[in-house]
Amino acid sequence: MTETQNKDSERSALPPQAVVMQMVVGAWISQTISSVTRLDIPDLFKKHGPQTALKLIQEYGVDAKPDHLERVLRACASVGIFTEDTQGIFGPTALSDVLTSSSPVSVKKFTEVFGNSWWKVWSGLHDALRTGHAQASAQLGMDYWDYCKANPKEMEDFGEAMKSNSHNSIRGVLEYCNLSGVRKVADIGGSFGHLTIELLRKYRNLYGIVLEMPDLIPIAQRRLAGEDKDIVSRVEFVGGNMFDGVPSADVYILKHIIHDWDDTHCIRLLRNCYSAMVGDGRMICIDTVLPPMGDTGGDLAKFLDINMMVFHPGKERTRNQWEALYKAAGFKIVSITSLNDNFGTSIVEGRKV
């Protein structure tokens, strides 16, 4: 039985109002998990073991009121985030471990920003539907990228959030994209260079360029401290505007970039890659590919599409829409490889026509 079939089976056993209420209060669950994660409680449990709410406050400096914290911990335990015993002692679980900073598959920062600045932007969904405009400026006072520039902590947290959301995408590129014989790869909008570094680790003759917003470059370069010197010598961080132009390379990778923008911006960016590409080259985009109309699967992918609606003038796209973008920029899609994650992420690879 598939996951979708399991969900349908569980829902069919409940009255409709119970099913809808479970969906609606999902927002409560999300915000509660984000709040305890911002208090570093999963990290404290991992380091010090099970604790009472009072001990977390008195001995480890958690900034909360004891009764309120205990109530929040009980709510988290009810959905499996923590354990709970009759003495009011709470502890870690496999779910809380991925909310720690040391987990190799950590979603800590993603969870934190989702419950903080992103939560504010989502409150504008009704207005987005009514006006057709993204809501970051209305809810934050400025465009989200400008908000990140004005708030260095937000910029750094966003970079870490994207890193946590990229584990499966990075694994997919390493597994399915053969860069043997490629001289230079350009990671456009590559954040702190996580993907590029892993590619350079795998391919010892490969050189990498990471194009990012100038404000992010110093943070990315600091994070290279302690990295293998050979890898550091083969990666270059370049600050710039990808819509004005991109560095020359054999292969271009756009990981979770295209879905941020409308078709006009996407075609301009893809054409910039086409113009700067050495030889025939390859265009590799990693993003969601929505199922076609009439297919009601891919629920998280479709809600990710709503996330794009409230934040940016972007969207998730079907295969037909991807093909139209590539064609308009001079590329032809040669393969779409699903990474089989919750968001419907795929590797969309193209070559010059």
VONU-319729 format. One line per 5 residues: number of its first residue (from 1); their letters; for each residue x, y, z of C-alpha. Coordinates in pm, 1 decimal, padded with zeros to 6 digits, always signed. Last residue first. Example, Ala and Ser with C-alpha at 12.3 -4.5 7.8 and 13.67 -1.06 7.14 Angstrom:
2
2> SA> +01367.0 -00106.0 +00714.0  +01230.0 -00450.0 +00780.0
end
This chain:
353
353> VKRGE> +01920.6 +02252.9 -02936.8  +02153.4 +02315.8 -02644.9  +02128.6 +02050.8 -02375.9  +01888.4 +01987.6 -02092.4  +01865.7 +01814.8 -01755.4
348> VISTG> +01572.7 +01844.1 -01516.5  +01670.6 +01674.3 -01190.2  +01353.4 +01614.8 -00993.4  +01198.0 +01720.4 -00663.0  +00844.9 +01593.2 -00599.7
343> FNDNL> +00835.2 +01771.1 -00262.7  +00810.7 +01456.7 -00051.4  +01119.5 +01300.2 -00208.3  +01142.5 +01052.9 -00494.6  +01451.3 +01207.6 -00656.3
338> STISV> +01276.2 +01204.9 -00994.1  +01500.7 +01216.4 -01300.0  +01388.8 +01427.9 -01594.8  +01598.1 +01370.6 -01906.8  +01696.5 +01524.7 -02240.5
333> IKFGA> +01514.8 +01856.6 -02204.9  +01590.1 +02076.6 -02505.5  +01759.3 +02412.3 -02468.1  +01739.3 +02739.5 -02659.1  +01597.8 +02961.8 -02383.7
328> AKYLA> +01235.1 +02944.3 -02503.3  +01268.7 +02565.8 -02539.3  +01386.7 +02527.3 -02180.3  +01095.1 +02727.4 -02043.6  +00836.5 +02545.8 -02257.0
323> EWQNR> +00972.2 +02206.0 -02153.9  +00945.3 +02302.7 -01788.1  +00581.1 +02405.5 -01838.7  +00502.0 +02073.8 -02005.1  +00671.3 +01884.2 -01721.2
318> TREKG> +00459.1 +02067.5 -01465.1  +00587.3 +02373.0 -01280.3  +00633.3 +02509.9 -00927.5  +00580.5 +02883.6 -00896.9  +00750.6 +03221.3 -00884.6
313> PHFVM> +00656.9 +03586.4 -00829.9  +00795.2 +03536.8 -00481.0  +00695.9 +03477.9 -00121.7  +00319.1 +03413.2 -00106.7  +00294.5 +03224.2 -00436.1
308> MNIDL> +00620.1 +03037.2 -00385.8  +00482.2 +02894.6 -00062.0  +00166.0 +02804.9 -00254.3  +00380.0 +02595.5 -00491.7  +00531.5 +02426.8 -00187.3
303> FKALD> +00171.2 +02337.5 -00106.4  +00147.3 +02166.6 -00444.9  +00470.0 +01978.0 -00391.7  +00347.1 +01869.4 -00048.4  +00029.4 +01721.7 -00201.4
298> GGTDG> +00198.7 +01537.1 -00486.5  -00106.2 +01335.2 -00584.7  -00431.8 +01477.8 -00722.7  -00349.7 +01390.5 -01085.6  -00616.2 +01565.7 -01297.7
293> MPPLV> -00378.6 +01837.1 -01414.1  -00027.5 +01700.9 -01465.7  +00202.2 +01610.3 -01174.3  +00431.2 +01890.4 -01055.9  +00802.9 +01880.4 -01126.8
288> TDICI> +00982.8 +02021.8 -00824.2  +01329.7 +02165.1 -00862.3  +01685.0 +02077.2 -00958.8  +01790.3 +02241.8 -01283.7  +02079.7 +02111.6 -01494.6
283> MRGDG> +02181.6 +02281.6 -01819.7  +02457.9 +02097.6 -02003.9  +02742.7 +02200.6 -02229.5  +02732.3 +02219.7 -02608.2  +03050.3 +02426.3 -02614.8
278> VMASY> +03126.3 +02651.8 -02316.9  +02807.8 +02807.0 -02181.6  +02801.4 +03185.0 -02142.0  +02518.3 +03247.4 -02389.7  +02310.0 +02948.2 -02280.6
273> CNRLL> +02353.7 +03037.3 -01913.3  +02233.2 +03391.2 -01981.3  +01944.9 +03240.6 -02181.6  +01846.4 +03032.6 -01876.6  +01843.7 +03345.6 -01661.5
268> RICHT> +01635.7 +03546.1 -01909.2  +01394.5 +03254.4 -01951.5  +01352.6 +03226.9 -01574.1  +01294.9 +03602.0 -01533.7  +01017.0 +03605.5 -01794.4
263> DDWDH> +00864.7 +03280.3 -01668.8  +00815.8 +03405.9 -01312.2  +01075.5 +03339.4 -01045.5  +01148.6 +03149.6 -00724.5  +01076.5 +02807.2 -00880.4
258> IIHKL> +01381.7 +02845.4 -01105.7  +01624.7 +02861.9 -00813.5  +01588.6 +02537.4 -00617.3  +01922.6 +02411.4 -00751.0  +02037.1 +02580.5 -01070.2
253> IYVDA> +02337.8 +02391.2 -01205.4  +02530.2 +02503.4 -01511.9  +02782.0 +02283.4 -01691.9  +03075.2 +02382.4 -01911.8  +03129.6 +02720.8 -01747.9
248> SPVGD> +03149.3 +03096.3 -01817.4  +03030.8 +03321.0 -01536.4  +02668.4 +03443.9 -01534.2  +02501.4 +03761.9 -01656.8  +02267.8 +04046.9 -01561.6
243> FMNGG> +01991.1 +03817.2 -01441.8  +02236.8 +03624.3 -01224.7  +02319.1 +03939.9 -01030.5  +02668.0 +03924.8 -00882.0  +02908.6 +03806.2 -00616.6
238> VFEVR> +03148.8 +03532.4 -00723.2  +03269.3 +03252.4 -00497.8  +03550.1 +03044.9 -00648.1  +03616.7 +02678.0 -00579.0  +03923.7 +02476.8 -00685.5
233> SVIDK> +04178.2 +02599.5 -00428.2  +03927.8 +02543.1 -00146.2  +03886.7 +02182.3 -00260.9  +04261.9 +02119.5 -00247.3  +04283.1 +02288.0 +00091.7
228> DEGAL> +04025.0 +02050.2 +00243.3  +03777.3 +02255.2 +00445.6  +03880.8 +02395.7 +00784.0  +03760.6 +02743.7 +00702.0  +03524.3 +02724.7 +00403.8
223> RRQAI> +03243.8 +02858.9 +00620.4  +03411.2 +03197.0 +00632.1  +03394.6 +03210.8 +00250.8  +03020.3 +03145.5 +00251.2  +02956.5 +03420.5 +00506.6
218> PILDP> +03171.3 +03667.4 +00308.5  +02983.5 +03575.2 -00015.5  +02627.1 +03620.1 +00114.1  +02617.2 +03997.9 +00082.7  +02740.6 +03977.5 -00278.8
213> MELVI> +02435.5 +03775.6 -00384.7  +02552.6 +03444.1 -00523.0  +02743.0 +03280.0 -00809.0  +02934.7 +02969.5 -00700.1  +03209.9 +02864.7 -00940.4
208> GYLNR> +03357.4 +02515.6 -00940.2  +03665.0 +02345.8 -01083.2  +03669.9 +01971.4 -01151.8  +03984.2 +01758.4 -01167.7  +03926.6 +01580.3 -00832.7
203> YKRLL> +03563.2 +01490.3 -00904.2  +03393.6 +01360.0 -00587.5  +03514.9 +01626.7 -00343.4  +03467.1 +01891.8 -00608.9  +03103.9 +01780.1 -00645.1
198> EITLH> +03056.7 +01790.2 -00267.4  +03201.4 +02142.0 -00253.8  +02976.0 +02257.8 -00537.2  +02663.7 +02125.3 -00363.6  +02736.1 +02297.9 -00033.0
193> GFSGG> +02845.6 +02624.6 -00193.5  +02718.8 +02856.8 +00080.4  +02421.2 +02968.8 -00131.6  +02447.5 +02819.9 -00482.4  +02247.1 +03089.8 -00661.3
188> IDAVK> +02402.6 +02965.1 -00984.0  +02632.9 +02667.2 -00932.3  +02881.0 +02688.7 -01220.1  +03071.2 +02374.1 -01319.3  +03414.2 +02374.6 -01483.1
183> RVGSL> +03628.7 +02108.9 -01652.0  +03379.0 +01828.6 -01713.3  +03549.3 +01497.2 -01795.2  +03345.7 +01302.9 -01542.8  +03046.1 +01515.4 -01442.7
178> NCYEL> +02795.8 +01228.7 -01425.7  +02469.0 +01357.9 -01282.1  +02260.2 +01080.4 -01122.8  +02423.6 +00993.5 -00791.1  +02603.1 +01315.7 -00701.7
173> VGRIS> +02309.6 +01523.1 -00826.5  +02063.3 +01309.4 -00629.1  +02263.5 +01327.0 -00306.8  +02276.9 +01704.7 -00339.0  +01899.9 +01717.5 -00392.2
168> NHSNS> +01836.3 +01491.7 -00092.8  +02046.7 +01708.0 +00137.2  +01914.2 +02033.9 -00003.6  +01647.3 +02130.6 +00249.0  +01904.9 +02137.5 +00527.6
163> KMAEG> +02133.3 +02356.6 +00317.7  +01844.4 +02586.5 +00228.3  +01773.6 +02633.3 +00597.2  +02141.2 +02704.3 +00662.2  +02142.8 +02977.7 +00398.8
158> FDEME> +01816.9 +03118.5 +00536.8  +01965.5 +03120.3 +00887.6  +02266.8 +03315.8 +00760.8  +02054.4 +03573.1 +00579.8  +01813.4 +03597.3 +00873.5
153> KPNAK> +02107.4 +03662.5 +01106.3  +02237.2 +03927.1 +00863.8  +01905.5 +04119.7 +00873.2  +01899.4 +04400.3 +00614.6  +02028.1 +04169.9 +00340.1
148> CYDWY> +01772.7 +03904.4 +00436.7  +01490.8 +04160.1 +00426.4  +01614.0 +04276.6 +00085.7  +01586.0 +03916.0 -00034.8  +01236.8 +03893.2 +00118.6
143> DMGLQ> +01112.6 +04210.7 -00047.9  +01040.3 +04480.8 +00209.6  +00811.2 +04572.3 +00499.2  +00792.7 +04217.1 +00628.3  +00422.2 +04143.5 +00572.2
138> ASAQA> +00345.8 +04361.2 +00268.6  +00690.6 +04317.4 +00114.9  +00682.4 +03938.0 +00156.9  +00328.4 +03912.6 +00016.6  +00354.3 +03804.2 -00345.0
133> HGTRL> +00088.0 +03968.7 -00564.6  -00218.4 +03818.9 -00735.1  -00441.6 +04064.2 -00549.8  -00708.3 +03846.1 -00386.9  -00513.1 +03521.5 -00367.0
128> ADHLG> -00205.2 +03702.8 -00239.0  -00424.4 +03889.5 +00010.1  -00553.0 +03561.3 +00154.4  -00198.4 +03424.9 +00164.5  -00070.9 +03721.4 +00369.5
123> SWVKW> -00030.7 +03526.8 +00693.4  +00218.3 +03313.9 +00500.8  +00465.6 +03602.2 +00514.7  +00459.6 +03611.7 +00893.8  +00512.6 +03236.4 +00921.3
118> WSNGF> +00811.1 +03268.9 +00687.5  +00975.2 +03515.0 +00926.3  +00948.1 +03282.3 +01229.9  +00803.4 +02931.9 +01218.4  +00950.3 +02849.9 +00878.3
113> VETFK> +01277.8 +03015.6 +00977.1  +01319.2 +02777.3 +01272.2  +01208.1 +02458.6 +01096.6  +01446.0 +02519.5 +00805.1  +01719.9 +02596.5 +01056.9
108> KVSVP> +01673.4 +02266.9 +01242.0  +01618.6 +02040.0 +00941.5  +01930.3 +01837.6 +01021.6  +02018.2 +01541.7 +00799.5  +02371.1 +01492.6 +00935.8
103> SSSTL> +02230.1 +01578.4 +01280.4  +02458.9 +01811.0 +01477.5  +02231.7 +02117.9 +01480.1  +01941.2 +01924.6 +01628.4  +01590.7 +01908.1 +01479.1
98> VDSLA> +01674.5 +01579.5 +01303.9  +01726.4 +01431.6 +01651.3  +01381.2 +01538.7 +01766.5  +01221.4 +01290.7 +01527.9  +01443.2 +00998.6 +01635.8
93> TPGFI> +01338.5 +01074.2 +01992.8  +01473.7 +01289.4 +02275.1  +01342.7 +01323.8 +02630.0  +01077.7 +01472.7 +02855.7  +01039.6 +01422.2 +03229.1
88> GQTDE> +00699.8 +01513.3 +03367.9  +00705.7 +01242.8 +03633.4  +00454.5 +01024.0 +03448.0  +00681.1 +01004.5 +03141.0  +00713.4 +01199.4 +02814.6
83> TFIGV> +00912.3 +01128.7 +02497.6  +00972.4 +01404.0 +02242.4  +00877.1 +01479.2 +01878.9  +00621.9 +01195.6 +01867.5  +00302.8 +01392.1 +01796.8
78> SACAR> +00181.6 +01388.1 +02158.9  +00535.5 +01457.5 +02277.0  +00526.4 +01796.0 +02103.5  +00204.1 +01887.1 +02287.5  +00357.5 +01775.5 +02616.2
73> LVREL> +00665.9 +01987.9 +02550.2  +00445.2 +02291.7 +02484.8  +00256.3 +02240.3 +02811.3  +00582.0 +02198.3 +03000.8  +00718.2 +02520.0 +02850.9
68> HDPKA> +00412.7 +02716.1 +02956.3  +00429.1 +02586.4 +03313.7  +00802.9 +02652.9 +03344.8  +00805.3 +03004.4 +03185.9  +01054.8 +03028.8 +02901.7
63> DVGYE> +01408.6 +03138.1 +02816.0  +01597.4 +02808.4 +02836.9  +01903.0 +02872.1 +03054.0  +02037.8 +02520.2 +03087.7  +02015.7 +02461.0 +03463.1
58> QILKL> +01707.6 +02656.4 +03571.1  +01507.1 +02656.3 +03247.7  +01572.7 +02303.1 +03124.0  +01541.7 +02187.3 +03484.6  +01191.6 +02335.5 +03512.9
53> ATQPG> +01075.2 +02169.9 +03189.5  +01190.0 +01833.6 +03318.4  +01489.1 +01665.4 +03156.3  +01583.0 +01363.8 +02943.9  +01941.9 +01352.2 +02812.7
48> HKKFL> +02212.5 +01619.5 +02840.3  +02348.2 +01661.5 +02486.5  +02060.9 +01525.1 +02277.6  +01802.0 +01675.2 +02510.2  +01975.7 +02014.3 +02492.9
43> DPIDL> +01994.6 +02000.3 +02112.0  +01621.2 +01919.9 +02085.6  +01555.1 +02211.5 +02326.4  +01745.9 +02468.4 +02121.0  +01487.3 +02741.9 +02206.8
38> RTVSS> +01437.8 +02795.4 +01831.8  +01353.8 +02423.8 +01814.5  +01089.1 +02462.9 +02083.1  +00927.0 +02741.1 +01879.0  +00946.3 +02561.2 +01543.6
33> ITQSI> +00774.4 +02253.5 +01684.6  +00491.7 +02468.9 +01823.0  +00454.7 +02666.5 +01498.4  +00424.9 +02351.0 +01287.6  +00179.9 +02185.4 +01524.6
28> WAGVV> -00046.8 +02489.1 +01531.0  -00041.9 +02509.4 +01149.0  -00139.8 +02141.3 +01134.6  -00448.3 +02254.3 +01322.0  -00632.1 +02296.2 +00991.7
23> MQMVV> -00550.3 +01954.4 +00847.8  -00651.6 +01762.6 +01158.2  -00968.6 +01973.1 +01175.4  -01054.1 +01878.9 +00815.4  -01023.6 +01507.2 +00888.7
18> AQPPL> -01227.2 +01539.8 +01208.4  -01503.4 +01728.6 +01023.9  -01515.8 +01459.9 +00754.9  -01577.2 +01175.1 +01003.4  -01275.3 +00946.4 +01052.1
13> ASRES> -01207.7 +00594.8 +00917.8  -01185.8 +00730.4 +00560.3  -00898.8 +00952.6 +00671.6  -00681.7 +00660.6 +00778.5  -00744.1 +00476.4 +00452.0
8> DKNQT> -00672.9 +00786.8 +00241.4  -00347.7 +00842.4 +00428.6  -00244.6 +00480.3 +00376.8  -00334.9 +00503.0 +00006.3  -00117.1 +00813.3 -00027.5
3> ETM> +00171.4 +00635.9 +00145.8  +00136.7 +00342.2 -00095.7  +00000.0 +00000.0 +00000.0
end
